[in-house]
Amino acid sequence: MAAAGRGQVGRVRIGFAGVSSHLLIGRWAKLVRHTNPGIEFVLDSSAFASEALNKLLDGTLDIGLVRWIFTPPGIASRVILNEDFIVALPADHPLAGRDDVRIEELANEPWVTLPADPGSALRDSLQRAAHDAGFTPRIVQSAPDSMALMALVSAEVGCALTVSSVAENVNNPDVVFLPLAGGPSTLQLRIAWRADDDSAALREVLRLSEQALPTPE
């Protein structure tokens, strides 16, 4: 009971989604296991934006790794990664040899995206960037996750807006990643939790997150 009060034992349920989060979760979980073996990390690898929020609010998740443009009321969060926007193109696309690409140069291209769920930061960012450039993106297909999205790009179904961590973790010779010039600069990856959650195990896991996944300068 004393160990539980100090946060050394307990269960913490963490939701995340996408290939870019796997290394971060692994680093964090390793530190928790080494320092507090009594804390059980329960992982949900299918919690995208709106689903993660719903699960946080109904108590089925304790922490979410999320990319939200706005943090909802009742939720506390901390930034752990600033990600650059990247455009994924088929390897034989006419612009694939460029150093970067502007969103308006892709106005006539088909696009593939993640699902149109509420709070889908990447899809919302594409819509806003295209609107600012004077066009509406022609979205032809969606995919459930970033790996499937890159498979659609490699199959020449369309181009995709993604983030730098996806480009760093996907090795597909049929996909080229180009920095997005002149568009939105960064998207923040955050650790989010219920602001009123007083679990000792949660507090300990959040404390260790500051060591494993520090806030970028």
Helices and strands as residue ranges (DSSP letters): H 2-5, E 9-15, G 19-21, H 22-35, E 38-44, H 49-58, E 63-66, E 75-90, E 101-102, G 103-106, E 110-113, H 121-132, E 138-142, H 146-154, E 160-163, H 164-169, E 175-181, E 186-194, H 200-212
